[in-house]
Amino acid sequence: MSSDLQIKNKRAYFDYHILEKFIAGIALLGTEIKSIRQGKANLTDAFCTFIDNQLYIRNLHISEYTNSSFYRHDIKRDRVLLLKKRELKKLKSKGEEKGLTIIPLRIFINDRGFAKVEIALAQGKKEFDKRESIKEKDTKRELDRMLKK
């Protein structure tokens, strides 16, 4: 049941330097996974934080499932991310360093039909770094145009 569904956080690569990536499971309710399979999730404002030695994803917007009857989930509730203890310890120690944060990059459905979140240990970019990213993107676009002609 492999799916090509991928919900990406497009701002993550623009706002952050990605240092290390992890794949985490996510604890979801029935209507939430159905909404994700319909592609109705948004990672733009989402971030990860530790609460009592568990990693949570906050501000992940999962729209209500259109065909649900009486039970509706909270759209922006905190959801537990499922990682190995070793990975959690590493993320917790690195996340406490100054300037480092944990951000979600994308949500996808794996081969077994489970929703997974790719998270990254990241460092925020300064304003001049963002300008450099824009320049690189523009020059790459120009080169692609030249090569197509």
Buried (B, 14 or more C-beta within 10 A) or exposed (E): EEEEBEBBBEEBBEBBBEEEEBEBBBEBBEBBBBBBBEEBBBBEEBBBEBEEEBBBBBBBBBBBBEEEEEEEBEEBBEBBBBBEEEBBEBBEEBBEEEEBBBBBBBBBBEEEEBBBBBBBBBBEBEEEBEEEBEEEEEEEEEEEEEEEE
